[in-house]
Amino acid sequence: MTSSNTLSIVIPTLNRGQVLLDTIQYLRQLDSTVDIIVVDQTLNHSAAIEGQLLEADQNNVITLINLPKPSVVAAMNVGLQHSNSDYVLFLDDDIQPIEGLIENYLEMTLKQRFGIIAGRVIQPWDNPDGEEASTPFSFNSLKDNYAPYFIGANVLVNRRAALEIGGFDENFKGTAHDYEREFSDRVLSANYLIGYCGSAAVLHLKEQTGGIRTYGHFLKTIKPHHALGAYYYILRSKRVNNKTKHIFKRLQQRVATRTHLYQPWWIPVTIVGDLLGIIWAIALYLSGPALLTKKS
């Protein structure tokens, strides 16, 4: 069992229905005592889904918080602020936890001064038996290690460390691509470590509707929401030298795909979407990071 002041779970969610309810049920079966905070950015649920979420909130199965405007990083910041725990476990809304998820995370927190502990994420295309060792680093590895960053589907965050550095940068809008790398850079700069726990695992179900798919297919949309984060990170990161070169390299990579090779009519669409993303990223970069310390 988990003490509520040690760890709580935060699930940011957008336009997800039954798969979200299933995720909550899986977590309750894993540990019926852990606090689960659901930060819902969905504007219109079906009556059935909304009713079940409200009932779960009223029965203290979850704490339900609604946001009026979709933003995964804003939802994560809300979760940080509402949690009273030492550690916050951020999970996607379409996962199935593996037995031992919570206990294995907590065991690793005792070892070193971790600001972040990334967990194993078993994607549909991964080997479910895991990987003993891999180069480059894999989030399907079975071996505990240090990590350069995390992926948001399954990550434990030291709440105190996160608040010390201002939480997550809310300039990562839309799909918030690369927000994990930017947050990780600040955690490392604050002299915390990033660990990887191979035994703290989830199955990522990759639901085909909702979530980042709300913004359309990342290779077939003129919207800048998929492109913004990567360009904003290039501009913000002290690790990236020659930013203009990296921006043009990123733009080139975006159209050097199999999709664009066989369906070349999507090339101008992707280019326009990325150019809009670059302009948006520059504007946000010039305005400065949108951190909790700056907003308060």
N, C-alpha and C positions, 0 to 999 in steps of 0.2 A: 504494500500500500504506500501511497505517496502523500507526504505532508503538504498541505496546500501552500505553506510558506516556502517550500523548497522549489517546486516546479509547477507551472501552469501551462496549458496548451492554448495557443491562439491560432485560429483558422480564419484567414482572410478569404472571402468568397464573393464571386461575381457570377450571376446568372446560372447558378447551379441549383438543381432540385433534389431528385431522389439520391443522386450520388453523394451529395452533401449529407443527407440524412443517414445514408449507409456508413459514411466515414465516421460520423458521430457515434453511431451504434457500435462500430468496430472498436473505437477508442473506449467506450463504456465497458465493453466486454473485456478489454485489456486491463482497465483499472477504473472501477466505479467511483473512486474517491477524488480523482484528479479534477482540478478546475478546468473547464473548457470554455474559452471565450470565442464566440463566433462574431466576427466583424463583417457584416453583410452589406455589400455595396449594390445589391440588386434593387432596381427600382420597382419592378413588378413581378412578384412571384404568382404562381397559380394559387387559388384559394386553398387548395389542399396542402401544398407545401408551406405556405405562410401559416396556416393553422397549426401544423405539426411543429414548426419552429417556435411559434408563440407558446404552445403547450409545453415544449421542452424548457423554454425559458421560465415559465410560471412554476414548473415543477422542479426548478433548480438543477435540471440535467445539464443545461448550458447557461451561460450569460450571453444574451443576444444584444448586440449593438448594431444599429443601422447607420450607415453613412449616406448622405444625400448625393454624393458625387463619387464615381468610381476612381479609386487610386489604391493600388496594392500597397505602396509604401506608406501612404497615409493610414491605411487600415492596420499595418504593422505597428506604426507609431501609437495609434489608439490602443492597440493591444498591450504594448509596453507600458503605457501610462495607466491602464486599468488593472494590470496585474499587480499583485502584492507579493509575488514570489521572487526568490533569488534568481531563478532561471526561467526563461520563457522558451517553450518549444513551439516553433512555427512549423505548421504542416499545411500542405495543400489540401484543398477540399475534395480531392478525388484520389484518396490513398487508402490502402489497407495496411495497418501496422503489423509488424512481425513480433511475435512473443519476445518479451525482454527489452522492448524499445526503451521504456522509461528507466528501468533498473540499470541498463547498460550505460545509458547517458549519465545517470547520477554517479555511477561508479567512476566514470572517467573524470567527472568534475573534481574529484578529490586528488587527482594526480598532479596537476600543474595549474598555473595561473591562466586559465583559458578565458578568452573573451568570447570565442565562438567555438562550438563543436559541430562540425558537419556530420550528418548521418548518411548511411548507405541508402541510395535510391535505386531500386530495381525497376528499370524502364521495361516496357513491353518487348523491346528488341534485345534486352540483356540476357546473359546466361543467368538463370535463377539460382544456380549453385555458386555464383560469384566468381571473383578473380583473385587468386592468391597474390599476384603482383602484376603490375602493368606500368608501362611507360608510354605516354605521359600518365600522370595520376588519374585514376578512375574512381568515380563515385559508386562503382559497383565492387570495389575491392573489399576483401574480407579482413584485411590487416589494418589494425590501428596505426595511425601515422599522423604527421603534420600535414596541413593543407594550405594552399595559397589563398583560397577563397572557399565559398560554399555555394550550393544551389538551394533556392528557397523552398523546395518541396519538403525538406526534412532537415531542420537545423535548430540547435539549442543555442540560445544567446544569453550571456551573462547580463542580466537586466541592468545592474549598476554600471557596468562598463558601457553598455549601449547608451544609457542616458547621459553619462559623462561626456560622450563625444557628440551628443546632439541627436541621437536616434538616426533614422533613415532619411536620406535626402529626398524630399518630396518633389524635387524637380525631375525625378525619374517618373514621367507620366506615361500614360498608355500602357504598353506591355512591360515597361520599366526594365528593359534589357540592360544588363550589366550593373544594376543597382547593387548586386551582391559583391562585385569586385570593388566598387567604390567604398562600400561600407567596410569591407575587409581591409582595405588599405588604411582606413582611419583607425580601425581596431589595432592593427599591427603598429601604426605610428604611436599609439598610446601605450605601447609596450605590453600588450596582451598577446597571447598565443592563439593560433587557430589549430584546433585538433580535428582529427577525423576518427570516428568510431564505427568500425566495420560491422559491429554487432547490434548497432542501433539502426534498424532497417525498416523501410516501408516499400510496399509495392505501389508504384505510380500507375494509376489506371488510365491516364491520358484520355479523359472524357472528351468527346469530339465536339461538344457544344459548351458555350459559356467560357469563363476564364479569359485567357488572352485571345481565344478564338472569337470573342465578341468583336474584336477589331478587324476581323477578316483574315484571309490567308496571308501570311507574311510575305509571300512572293507575288501575290496577285491583288494588291490593293494600292491605290494612290494615296491612302491615308498615311500620315507620317508617324503614327503611333508605334509601329514596329521598329522604325528607324531611329527615333529620337534618342533612346537611352544609350545606344552604342556610341553615337557622336558626342553626346553630352559627357560620357565617361572619358572619351579621348581628350576633350577640352579640360576636364577637371583633374585628371590624373597626373600626379607628379612623376609617375613611372613611365609615362609616354613622352618620348622626345620626338621632335620634328612632327608636330601635330598635323600640319597640312598634309604631309606625306601619308600619315596613317588614315586621315579622312579620305583621301583619294584611293588608297588601297582598300579601305572598307567599301567604298562605293563600287569599285571594280569587282570585289568579291560578291557583292549582292546580286550582280547579274551574271556571274560566272557559275551558273548552276545547270543541272540537267533540265530543270523546268524551262529555263530560258533558252537552252539549246534546242529543245523540241517544240517549244511554244514561244518563238521570238517576239510575238506581238506583246508579250508582257514586259519586255525590256524597257520601253519608254515609260510604262506605268510605274515600274519599280524605281526607275531613275528619278521621276518627278516626285514620287513619295519620299525618296531619300533626300532629295534636294530640299524639300519642305522640312524634313526632319533636321537637316543641318542648320537651316535658318532658325528653326525653333530652338535647337540646342544652343546656338550662339546667343540668342536673346536670353535664355535662362542662365547661361554661364555668366553673362554680363550683369545679370541681376543679383548674382551671388547664390550660394547654396540655401535651400529651404529646410533648415534644421530646426529641431525643437527649441534649441537655445535661442535661435533667431526669431522664432515665431512667438515665444513667450514674453 
